């Protein structure tokens, strides 16, 4: 069973799992997260534990960023954003 708090809010199997082939990737995507994405994450983190729709949207963003080789949690923590601790509790194990 999944241990993410966010996944427990959503229900069902792990919502953060990312699968992809191990083939070569050019890694040409930016390591920066767009400011509007950060704003959306900030809003979603505030309600995700109690709002399933917000939790699902947050999981979609985390997966999308992971597929683009961006560790959202690491980037948010590194930037010392005010919601980093809450995000860590939601998507960390």
Secondary structure as UniProt FT lines:
FT   HELIX           5..10
FT   HELIX           35..47
FT   TURN            48..50
FT   HELIX           52..67
FT   TURN            68..69
FT   HELIX           72..78
FT   TURN            79..80
FT   TURN            82..83
FT   HELIX           84..91
//
